Amino acid sequence: MLTERFIGRIRRFELERSRFPADVQAATGLLQAVVIATPDELGQLRAEIIMLMSSYVDRIDPALRPPDSQSFELVMFTHGLDVDRRGTGDAQADPDS
C-alpha cells in the first residue's frame, strides 16, 4: 500500500537523520496540526499548499534546479480525527482522545 511506503521512507530517514548535514536536519522533519474547518475550507487549504509546492515540483527538469539543490519528499496526510463518529459533526478536536 502507498501509505506504508511513505511511512517506511520517513522511518528510514528518521533513523539516519543524524548522519545528514545540519541544514538538512533543520529543514526536514515532521509537522502536525489539528485544524477546525469545513470540508470546503479544508479543500481550499489543500489547494493552497499544492500551489506553494508546485514551483518546487516543476524542478524535475535539472535545468530549473538551483546549485546544491537536493531531492526531498513532502507527504501530507489529511484525515478526520474521529473515525468512529464519522460525519456526525461532533468529532473531538483532540487527536489523543
Biopython code that builds the backbone (N, CA, C, O; Angstrom):
import numpy as np
from Bio.PDB.StructureBuilder import StructureBuilder

atoms = [
    (1, "MET", "N", (0.842, -1.182, 0.000)),
    (1, "MET", "CA", (0.000, 0.000, 0.000)),
    (1, "MET", "C", (0.891, 1.250, 0.000)),
    (1, "MET", "O", (1.960, 1.265, 0.609)),
    (2, "LEU", "N", (0.436, 2.275, -0.682)),
    (2, "LEU", "CA", (1.212, 3.506, -0.843)),
    (2, "LEU", "C", (1.522, 4.174, 0.500)),
    (2, "LEU", "O", (2.636, 4.653, 0.713)),
    (3, "THR", "N", (0.550, 4.202, 1.391)),
    (3, "THR", "CA", (0.759, 4.839, 2.697)),
    (3, "THR", "C", (1.921, 4.184, 3.441)),
    (3, "THR", "O", (2.748, 4.883, 4.028)),
    (4, "GLU", "N", (1.994, 2.872, 3.424)),
    (4, "GLU", "CA", (3.092, 2.169, 4.105)),
    (4, "GLU", "C", (4.439, 2.507, 3.482)),
    (4, "GLU", "O", (5.442, 2.609, 4.190)),
    (5, "ARG", "N", (4.471, 2.681, 2.164)),
    (5, "ARG", "CA", (5.736, 3.065, 1.516)),
    (5, "ARG", "C", (6.178, 4.450, 1.974)),
    (5, "ARG", "O", (7.355, 4.667, 2.262)),
    (6, "PHE", "N", (5.243, 5.378, 2.042)),
    (6, "PHE", "CA", (5.586, 6.715, 2.545)),
    (6, "PHE", "C", (6.137, 6.624, 3.963)),
    (6, "PHE", "O", (7.194, 7.178, 4.268)),
    (7, "ILE", "N", (5.418, 5.929, 4.813)),
    (7, "ILE", "CA", (5.830, 5.815, 6.218)),
    (7, "ILE", "C", (7.174, 5.107, 6.328)),
    (7, "ILE", "O", (7.995, 5.474, 7.169)),
    (8, "GLY", "N", (7.409, 4.107, 5.500)),
    (8, "GLY", "CA", (8.703, 3.410, 5.506)),
    (8, "GLY", "C", (9.846, 4.340, 5.143)),
    (8, "GLY", "O", (10.900, 4.293, 5.777)),
    (9, "ARG", "N", (9.661, 5.190, 4.133)),
    (9, "ARG", "CA", (10.718, 6.140, 3.754)),
    (9, "ARG", "C", (10.955, 7.162, 4.858)),
    (9, "ARG", "O", (12.097, 7.523, 5.142)),
    (10, "ILE", "N", (9.880, 7.624, 5.475)),
    (10, "ILE", "CA", (10.011, 8.570, 6.589)),
    (10, "ILE", "C", (10.778, 7.910, 7.734)),
    (10, "ILE", "O", (11.689, 8.511, 8.304)),
    (11, "ARG", "N", (10.417, 6.701, 8.062)),
    (11, "ARG", "CA", (11.070, 5.969, 9.155)),
    (11, "ARG", "C", (12.558, 5.789, 8.876)),
    (11, "ARG", "O", (13.386, 6.006, 9.761)),
    (12, "ARG", "N", (12.904, 5.389, 7.644)),
    (12, "ARG", "CA", (14.326, 5.200, 7.290)),
    (12, "ARG", "C", (15.099, 6.505, 7.419)),
    (12, "ARG", "O", (16.217, 6.521, 7.935)),
    (13, "PHE", "N", (14.503, 7.603, 6.947)),
    (13, "PHE", "CA", (15.185, 8.887, 7.062)),
    (13, "PHE", "C", (15.379, 9.255, 8.528)),
    (13, "PHE", "O", (16.470, 9.666, 8.923)),
    (14, "GLU", "N", (14.336, 9.112, 9.335)),
    (14, "GLU", "CA", (14.436, 9.487, 10.749)),
    (14, "GLU", "C", (15.509, 8.668, 11.464)),
    (14, "GLU", "O", (16.189, 9.192, 12.346)),
    (15, "LEU", "N", (15.672, 7.412, 11.109)),
    (15, "LEU", "CA", (16.714, 6.581, 11.720)),
    (15, "LEU", "C", (18.115, 7.041, 11.332)),
    (15, "LEU", "O", (19.067, 6.829, 12.083)),
    (16, "GLU", "N", (18.247, 7.666, 10.174)),
    (16, "GLU", "CA", (19.547, 8.123, 9.675)),
    (16, "GLU", "C", (19.721, 9.641, 9.761)),
    (16, "GLU", "O", (20.738, 10.169, 9.311)),
    (17, "ARG", "N", (18.760, 10.336, 10.322)),
    (17, "ARG", "CA", (18.755, 11.799, 10.361)),
    (17, "ARG", "C", (20.074, 12.386, 10.847)),
    (17, "ARG", "O", (20.555, 13.362, 10.271)),
    (18, "SER", "N", (20.658, 11.827, 11.872)),
    (18, "SER", "CA", (21.877, 12.397, 12.455)),
    (18, "SER", "C", (23.074, 12.339, 11.509)),
    (18, "SER", "O", (24.072, 13.023, 11.734)),
    (19, "ARG", "N", (22.985, 11.543, 10.470)),
    (19, "ARG", "CA", (24.078, 11.438, 9.507)),
    (19, "ARG", "C", (24.011, 12.501, 8.416)),
    (19, "ARG", "O", (24.937, 12.635, 7.616)),
    (20, "PHE", "N", (22.920, 13.251, 8.387)),
    (20, "PHE", "CA", (22.758, 14.298, 7.381)),
    (20, "PHE", "C", (23.323, 15.610, 7.899)),
    (20, "PHE", "O", (23.416, 15.811, 9.110)),
    (21, "PRO", "N", (23.700, 16.506, 6.991)),
    (21, "PRO", "CA", (24.217, 17.820, 7.419)),
    (21, "PRO", "C", (23.178, 18.578, 8.250)),
    (21, "PRO", "O", (21.977, 18.331, 8.140)),
    (22, "ALA", "N", (23.659, 19.494, 9.076)),
    (22, "ALA", "CA", (22.792, 20.256, 9.978)),
    (22, "ALA", "C", (21.702, 21.013, 9.227)),
    (22, "ALA", "O", (20.576, 21.101, 9.716)),
    (23, "ASP", "N", (22.007, 21.562, 8.051)),
    (23, "ASP", "CA", (20.983, 22.314, 7.321)),
    (23, "ASP", "C", (19.853, 21.408, 6.841)),
    (23, "ASP", "O", (18.695, 21.826, 6.809)),
    (24, "VAL", "N", (20.177, 20.184, 6.473)),
    (24, "VAL", "CA", (19.142, 19.232, 6.065)),
    (24, "VAL", "C", (18.321, 18.819, 7.285)),
    (24, "VAL", "O", (17.097, 18.720, 7.206)),
    (25, "GLN", "N", (18.988, 18.582, 8.403)),
    (25, "GLN", "CA", (18.265, 18.224, 9.625)),
    (25, "GLN", "C", (17.300, 19.336, 10.033)),
    (25, "GLN", "O", (16.173, 19.062, 10.445)),
    (26, "ALA", "N", (17.739, 20.583, 9.919)),
    (26, "ALA", "CA", (16.900, 21.721, 10.314)),
    (26, "ALA", "C", (15.721, 21.921, 9.366)),
    (26, "ALA", "O", (14.656, 22.365, 9.795)),
    (27, "ALA", "N", (15.892, 21.605, 8.104)),
    (27, "ALA", "CA", (14.849, 21.860, 7.099)),
    (27, "ALA", "C", (13.836, 20.727, 6.979)),
    (27, "ALA", "O", (12.789, 20.900, 6.357)),
    (28, "THR", "N", (14.135, 19.579, 7.563)),
    (28, "THR", "CA", (13.255, 18.417, 7.433)),
    (28, "THR", "C", (12.644, 18.061, 8.782)),
    (28, "THR", "O", (13.048, 18.589, 9.819)),
    (29, "GLY", "N", (11.694, 17.186, 8.757)),
    (29, "GLY", "CA", (11.084, 16.705, 9.989)),
    (29, "GLY", "C", (9.578, 16.657, 9.867)),
    (29, "GLY", "O", (9.009, 16.941, 8.813)),
    (30, "LEU", "N", (8.957, 16.298, 10.949)),
    (30, "LEU", "CA", (7.513, 16.141, 10.973)),
    (30, "LEU", "C", (6.835, 17.445, 11.357)),
    (30, "LEU", "O", (7.342, 18.213, 12.174)),
    (31, "LEU", "N", (5.697, 17.674, 10.762)),
    (31, "LEU", "CA", (4.865, 18.831, 11.087)),
    (31, "LEU", "C", (3.439, 18.327, 11.187)),
    (31, "LEU", "O", (2.931, 17.696, 10.261)),
    (32, "GLN", "N", (2.796, 18.604, 12.304)),
    (32, "GLN", "CA", (1.435, 18.138, 12.518)),
    (32, "GLN", "C", (0.614, 19.282, 13.073)),
    (32, "GLN", "O", (1.099, 20.059, 13.895)),
    (33, "ALA", "N", (-0.607, 19.387, 12.635)),
    (33, "ALA", "CA", (-1.514, 20.399, 13.160)),
    (33, "ALA", "C", (-2.936, 19.870, 13.089)),
    (33, "ALA", "O", (-3.302, 19.165, 12.148)),
    (34, "VAL", "N", (-3.723, 20.212, 14.077)),
    (34, "VAL", "CA", (-5.152, 19.944, 14.037)),
    (34, "VAL", "C", (-5.815, 21.228, 13.558)),
    (34, "VAL", "O", (-5.596, 22.294, 14.134)),
    (35, "VAL", "N", (-6.617, 21.133, 12.517)),
    (35, "VAL", "CA", (-7.336, 22.302, 12.021)),
    (35, "VAL", "C", (-8.832, 22.052, 12.167)),
    (35, "VAL", "O", (-9.307, 20.925, 12.027)),
    (36, "ILE", "N", (-9.548, 23.103, 12.444)),
    (36, "ILE", "CA", (-11.006, 23.035, 12.525)),
    (36, "ILE", "C", (-11.511, 23.779, 11.293)),
    (36, "ILE", "O", (-11.332, 24.991, 11.174)),
    (37, "ALA", "N", (-12.135, 23.054, 10.388)),
    (37, "ALA", "CA", (-12.532, 23.651, 9.113)),
    (37, "ALA", "C", (-13.729, 22.910, 8.536)),
    (37, "ALA", "O", (-14.014, 21.769, 8.899)),
    (38, "THR", "N", (-14.410, 23.580, 7.640)),
    (38, "THR", "CA", (-15.440, 22.902, 6.860)),
    (38, "THR", "C", (-14.732, 22.111, 5.766)),
    (38, "THR", "O", (-13.568, 22.387, 5.474)),
    (39, "PRO", "N", (-15.398, 21.136, 5.154)),
    (39, "PRO", "CA", (-14.774, 20.431, 4.041)),
    (39, "PRO", "C", (-14.337, 21.376, 2.918)),
    (39, "PRO", "O", (-13.288, 21.167, 2.309)),
    (40, "ASP", "N", (-15.133, 22.414, 2.642)),
    (40, "ASP", "CA", (-14.745, 23.377, 1.606)),
    (40, "ASP", "C", (-13.475, 24.124, 1.999)),
    (40, "ASP", "O", (-12.579, 24.313, 1.176)),
    (41, "GLU", "N", (-13.400, 24.551, 3.268)),
    (41, "GLU", "CA", (-12.202, 25.253, 3.732)),
    (41, "GLU", "C", (-10.977, 24.352, 3.677)),
    (41, "GLU", "O", (-9.898, 24.790, 3.279)),
    (42, "LEU", "N", (-11.142, 23.098, 4.075)),
    (42, "LEU", "CA", (-10.024, 22.159, 4.027)),
    (42, "LEU", "C", (-9.569, 21.938, 2.589)),
    (42, "LEU", "O", (-8.371, 21.854, 2.317)),
    (43, "GLY", "N", (-10.522, 21.844, 1.678)),
    (43, "GLY", "CA", (-10.172, 21.716, 0.266)),
    (43, "GLY", "C", (-9.387, 22.917, -0.227)),
    (43, "GLY", "O", (-8.431, 22.764, -0.987)),
    (44, "GLN", "N", (-9.779, 24.105, 0.196)),
    (44, "GLN", "CA", (-9.059, 25.325, -0.178)),
    (44, "GLN", "C", (-7.649, 25.324, 0.404)),
    (44, "GLN", "O", (-6.692, 25.686, -0.280)),
    (45, "LEU", "N", (-7.520, 24.917, 1.668)),
    (45, "LEU", "CA", (-6.198, 24.842, 2.296)),
    (45, "LEU", "C", (-5.293, 23.881, 1.540)),
    (45, "LEU", "O", (-4.133, 24.201, 1.279)),
    (46, "ARG", "N", (-5.804, 22.719, 1.187)),
    (46, "ARG", "CA", (-5.020, 21.745, 0.409)),
    (46, "ARG", "C", (-4.596, 22.348, -0.935)),
    (46, "ARG", "O", (-3.453, 22.181, -1.359)),
    (47, "ALA", "N", (-5.511, 23.043, -1.597)),
    (47, "ALA", "CA", (-5.190, 23.669, -2.885)),
    (47, "ALA", "C", (-4.084, 24.710, -2.721)),
    (47, "ALA", "O", (-3.199, 24.809, -3.571)),
    (48, "GLU", "N", (-4.125, 25.485, -1.640)),
    (48, "GLU", "CA", (-3.093, 26.493, -1.400)),
    (48, "GLU", "C", (-1.733, 25.846, -1.134)),
    (48, "GLU", "O", (-0.708, 26.337, -1.606)),
    (49, "ILE", "N", (-1.725, 24.753, -0.385)),
    (49, "ILE", "CA", (-0.466, 24.044, -0.122)),
    (49, "ILE", "C", (0.088, 23.473, -1.425)),
    (49, "ILE", "O", (1.287, 23.568, -1.687)),
    (50, "ILE", "N", (-0.767, 22.890, -2.227)),
    (50, "ILE", "CA", (-0.331, 22.345, -3.522)),
    (50, "ILE", "C", (0.238, 23.452, -4.400)),
    (50, "ILE", "O", (1.238, 23.243, -5.087)),
    (51, "MET", "N", (-0.385, 24.622, -4.385)),
    (51, "MET", "CA", (0.109, 25.747, -5.176)),
    (51, "MET", "C", (1.511, 26.157, -4.703)),
    (51, "MET", "O", (2.395, 26.413, -5.522)),
    (52, "LEU", "N", (1.705, 26.216, -3.404)),
    (52, "LEU", "CA", (3.031, 26.557, -2.861)),
    (52, "LEU", "C", (4.089, 25.535, -3.292)),
    (52, "LEU", "O", (5.213, 25.903, -3.635)),
    (53, "MET", "N", (3.724, 24.264, -3.272)),
    (53, "MET", "CA", (4.683, 23.212, -3.618)),
    (53, "MET", "C", (4.980, 23.152, -5.110)),
    (53, "MET", "O", (6.049, 22.686, -5.505)),
    (54, "SER", "N", (4.066, 23.608, -5.934)),
    (54, "SER", "CA", (4.189, 23.409, -7.376)),
    (54, "SER", "C", (5.447, 24.040, -7.977)),
    (54, "SER", "O", (6.005, 23.498, -8.931)),
    (55, "SER", "N", (5.898, 25.160, -7.443)),
    (55, "SER", "CA", (7.091, 25.785, -8.020)),
    (55, "SER", "C", (8.349, 24.955, -7.758)),
    (55, "SER", "O", (9.345, 25.099, -8.466)),
    (56, "TYR", "N", (8.307, 24.099, -6.758)),
    (56, "TYR", "CA", (9.445, 23.229, -6.472)),
    (56, "TYR", "C", (9.323, 21.906, -7.223)),
    (56, "TYR", "O", (10.330, 21.337, -7.647)),
    (57, "VAL", "N", (8.105, 21.419, -7.388)),
    (57, "VAL", "CA", (7.874, 20.177, -8.109)),
    (57, "VAL", "C", (8.265, 20.331, -9.571)),
    (57, "VAL", "O", (8.736, 19.379, -10.194)),
    (58, "ASP", "N", (8.071, 21.528, -10.122)),
    (58, "ASP", "CA", (8.403, 21.787, -11.519)),
    (58, "ASP", "C", (9.900, 21.654, -11.802)),
    (58, "ASP", "O", (10.307, 21.626, -12.963)),
    (59, "ARG", "N", (10.699, 21.574, -10.782)),
    (59, "ARG", "CA", (12.147, 21.464, -10.960)),
    (59, "ARG", "C", (12.590, 20.047, -11.319)),
    (59, "ARG", "O", (13.774, 19.726, -11.213)),
    (60, "ILE", "N", (11.671, 19.212, -11.735)),
    (60, "ILE", "CA", (12.040, 17.871, -12.181)),
    (60, "ILE", "C", (13.052, 17.977, -13.320)),
    (60, "ILE", "O", (13.889, 17.092, -13.504)),
    (61, "ASP", "N", (12.966, 19.069, -14.079)),
    (61, "ASP", "CA", (13.931, 19.359, -15.135)),
    (61, "ASP", "C", (15.214, 19.877, -14.482)),
    (61, "ASP", "O", (15.189, 20.925, -13.836)),
    (62, "PRO", "N", (16.339, 19.162, -14.637)),
    (62, "PRO", "CA", (17.592, 19.588, -13.996)),
    (62, "PRO", "C", (18.007, 21.020, -14.341)),
    (62, "PRO", "O", (18.686, 21.666, -13.543)),
    (63, "ALA", "N", (17.622, 21.520, -15.490)),
    (63, "ALA", "CA", (17.987, 22.882, -15.886)),
    (63, "ALA", "C", (17.314, 23.935, -15.001)),
    (63, "ALA", "O", (17.783, 25.071, -14.928)),
    (64, "LEU", "N", (16.221, 23.568, -14.331)),
    (64, "LEU", "CA", (15.491, 24.508, -13.487)),
    (64, "LEU", "C", (15.938, 24.474, -12.019)),
    (64, "LEU", "O", (15.417, 25.221, -11.191)),
    (65, "ARG", "N", (16.897, 23.611, -11.705)),
    (65, "ARG", "CA", (17.318, 23.432, -10.314)),
    (65, "ARG", "C", (18.442, 24.392, -9.935)),
    (65, "ARG", "O", (19.380, 24.588, -10.708)),
    (66, "PRO", "N", (18.352, 24.986, -8.753)),
    (66, "PRO", "CA", (19.457, 25.819, -8.282)),
    (66, "PRO", "C", (20.660, 24.947, -7.916)),
    (66, "PRO", "O", (20.503, 23.759, -7.635)),
    (67, "PRO", "N", (21.850, 25.530, -7.919)),
    (67, "PRO", "CA", (23.025, 24.761, -7.493)),
    (67, "PRO", "C", (22.819, 24.242, -6.070)),
    (67, "PRO", "O", (22.159, 24.885, -5.253)),
    (68, "ASP", "N", (23.377, 23.101, -5.794)),
    (68, "ASP", "CA", (23.323, 22.474, -4.464)),
    (68, "ASP", "C", (21.922, 22.035, -4.041)),
    (68, "ASP", "O", (21.711, 21.734, -2.867)),
    (69, "SER", "N", (20.964, 21.991, -4.962)),
    (69, "SER", "CA", (19.637, 21.513, -4.588)),
    (69, "SER", "C", (19.664, 19.997, -4.411)),
    (69, "SER", "O", (20.499, 19.303, -4.992)),
    (70, "GLN", "N", (18.741, 19.503, -3.603)),
    (70, "GLN", "CA", (18.611, 18.080, -3.320)),
    (70, "GLN", "C", (17.153, 17.677, -3.466)),
    (70, "GLN", "O", (16.265, 18.529, -3.510)),
    (71, "SER", "N", (16.917, 16.391, -3.538)),
    (71, "SER", "CA", (15.548, 15.887, -3.591)),
    (71, "SER", "C", (15.024, 15.662, -2.178)),
    (71, "SER", "O", (15.689, 15.044, -1.347)),
    (72, "PHE", "N", (13.838, 16.166, -1.923)),
    (72, "PHE", "CA", (13.140, 15.958, -0.659)),
    (72, "PHE", "C", (11.719, 15.533, -0.990)),
    (72, "PHE", "O", (11.190, 15.892, -2.042)),
    (73, "GLU", "N", (11.115, 14.792, -0.121)),
    (73, "GLU", "CA", (9.730, 14.366, -0.320)),
    (73, "GLU", "C", (8.858, 15.025, 0.739)),
    (73, "GLU", "O", (9.151, 14.956, 1.933)),
    (74, "LEU", "N", (7.794, 15.659, 0.294)),
    (74, "LEU", "CA", (6.781, 16.201, 1.193)),
    (74, "LEU", "C", (5.569, 15.283, 1.105)),
    (74, "LEU", "O", (5.029, 15.061, 0.022)),
    (75, "VAL", "N", (5.152, 14.761, 2.227)),
    (75, "VAL", "CA", (3.985, 13.882, 2.274)),
    (75, "VAL", "C", (2.968, 14.529, 3.191)),
    (75, "VAL", "O", (3.271, 14.837, 4.344)),
    (76, "MET", "N", (1.779, 14.732, 2.689)),
    (76, "MET", "CA", (0.733, 15.342, 3.504)),
    (76, "MET", "C", (-0.438, 14.377, 3.604)),
    (76, "MET", "O", (-1.029, 13.991, 2.595)),
    (77, "PHE", "N", (-0.761, 13.997, 4.813)),
    (77, "PHE", "CA", (-1.933, 13.167, 5.064)),
    (77, "PHE", "C", (-3.011, 14.078, 5.642)),
    (77, "PHE", "O", (-2.755, 14.822, 6.590)),
    (78, "THR", "N", (-4.181, 14.023, 5.091)),
    (78, "THR", "CA", (-5.309, 14.766, 5.632)),
    (78, "THR", "C", (-6.385, 13.747, 5.959)),
    (78, "THR", "O", (-6.822, 12.996, 5.086)),
    (79, "HIS", "N", (-6.812, 13.721, 7.208)),
    (79, "HIS", "CA", (-7.795, 12.715, 7.614)),
    (79, "HIS", "C", (-8.644, 13.255, 8.750)),
    (79, "HIS", "O", (-8.243, 14.167, 9.473)),
    (80, "GLY", "N", (-9.815, 12.676, 8.890)),
    (80, "GLY", "CA", (-10.668, 13.011, 10.016)),
    (80, "GLY", "C", (-10.091, 12.415, 11.289)),
    (80, "GLY", "O", (-9.442, 11.370, 11.252)),
    (81, "LEU", "N", (-10.323, 13.073, 12.407)),
    (81, "LEU", "CA", (-9.756, 12.593, 13.666)),
    (81, "LEU", "C", (-10.607, 11.530, 14.338)),
    (81, "LEU", "O", (-10.066, 10.610, 14.952)),
    (82, "ASP", "N", (-11.900, 11.631, 14.240)),
    (82, "ASP", "CA", (-12.767, 10.714, 14.955)),
    (82, "ASP", "C", (-13.486, 9.805, 13.961)),
    (82, "ASP", "O", (-14.636, 10.045, 13.595)),
    (83, "VAL", "N", (-12.801, 8.784, 13.544)),
    (83, "VAL", "CA", (-13.331, 7.883, 12.525)),
    (83, "VAL", "C", (-14.569, 7.143, 13.041)),
    (83, "VAL", "O", (-15.467, 6.830, 12.260)),
    (84, "ASP", "N", (-14.625, 6.862, 14.346)),
    (84, "ASP", "CA", (-15.767, 6.137, 14.913)),
    (84, "ASP", "C", (-17.071, 6.925, 14.812)),
    (84, "ASP", "O", (-18.149, 6.335, 14.741)),
    (85, "ARG", "N", (-16.975, 8.260, 14.807)),
    (85, "ARG", "CA", (-18.167, 9.111, 14.705)),
    (85, "ARG", "C", (-18.225, 9.807, 13.355)),
    (85, "ARG", "O", (-18.793, 10.893, 13.243)),
    (86, "ARG", "N", (-17.653, 9.202, 12.339)),
    (86, "ARG", "CA", (-17.504, 9.833, 11.026)),
    (86, "ARG", "C", (-18.788, 10.502, 10.556)),
    (86, "ARG", "O", (-19.871, 9.919, 10.517)),
    (87, "GLY", "N", (-18.586, 11.770, 10.203)),
    (87, "GLY", "CA", (-19.663, 12.525, 9.596)),
    (87, "GLY", "C", (-20.755, 13.010, 10.522)),
    (87, "GLY", "O", (-21.732, 13.588, 10.047)),
    (88, "THR", "N", (-20.636, 12.801, 11.835)),
    (88, "THR", "CA", (-21.734, 13.215, 12.712)),
    (88, "THR", "C", (-21.635, 14.670, 13.131)),
    (88, "THR", "O", (-22.599, 15.228, 13.654)),
    (89, "GLY", "N", (-20.468, 15.303, 12.907)),
    (89, "GLY", "CA", (-20.309, 16.704, 13.250)),
    (89, "GLY", "C", (-19.926, 16.947, 14.695)),
    (89, "GLY", "O", (-19.731, 18.098, 15.088)),
    (90, "ASP", "N", (-19.810, 15.886, 15.509)),
    (90, "ASP", "CA", (-19.439, 16.085, 16.910)),
    (90, "ASP", "C", (-18.115, 15.422, 17.249)),
    (90, "ASP", "O", (-17.907, 14.985, 18.381)),
    (91, "ALA", "N", (-17.225, 15.346, 16.279)),
    (91, "ALA", "CA", (-15.895, 14.774, 16.495)),
    (91, "ALA", "C", (-15.082, 15.697, 17.399)),
    (91, "ALA", "O", (-15.238, 16.918, 17.357)),
    (92, "GLN", "N", (-14.241, 15.120, 18.190)),
    (92, "GLN", "CA", (-13.378, 15.878, 19.090)),
    (92, "GLN", "C", (-12.191, 16.435, 18.342)),
    (92, "GLN", "O", (-11.690, 15.792, 17.420)),
    (93, "ALA", "N", (-11.722, 17.627, 18.717)),
    (93, "ALA", "CA", (-10.559, 18.245, 18.100)),
    (93, "ALA", "C", (-9.265, 17.692, 18.655)),
    (93, "ALA", "O", (-8.208, 17.898, 18.058)),
    (94, "ASP", "N", (-9.313, 16.985, 19.796)),
    (94, "ASP", "CA", (-8.126, 16.440, 20.428)),
    (94, "ASP", "C", (-7.759, 15.123, 19.757)),
    (94, "ASP", "O", (-8.519, 14.159, 19.846)),
    (95, "PRO", "N", (-6.582, 15.060, 19.072)),
    (95, "PRO", "CA", (-6.221, 13.835, 18.357)),
    (95, "PRO", "C", (-5.910, 12.675, 19.270)),
    (95, "PRO", "O", (-5.834, 11.538, 18.805)),
    (96, "ASP", "N", (-5.724, 12.922, 20.571)),
    (96, "ASP", "CA", (-5.396, 11.847, 21.505)),
    (96, "ASP", "C", (-6.606, 11.353, 22.279)),
    (96, "ASP", "O", (-6.475, 10.478, 23.134)),
    (97, "SER", "N", (-7.785, 11.900, 21.991)),
    (97, "SER", "CA", (-8.965, 11.477, 22.754)),
    (97, "SER", "C", (-9.581, 10.224, 22.145)),
    (97, "SER", "O", (-10.583, 9.720, 22.652)),
]
sb = StructureBuilder()
sb.init_structure("model")
sb.init_model(0)
sb.init_chain("A")
sb.init_seg("    ")
for serial, (resi, resn, name, xyz) in enumerate(atoms, 1):
    if name == "N":
        sb.init_residue(resn, " ", resi, " ")
    sb.init_atom(name, np.array(xyz, "f"), 0.0, 1.0, " ", f" {name:<3s}", serial, name[0])
structure = sb.get_structure()
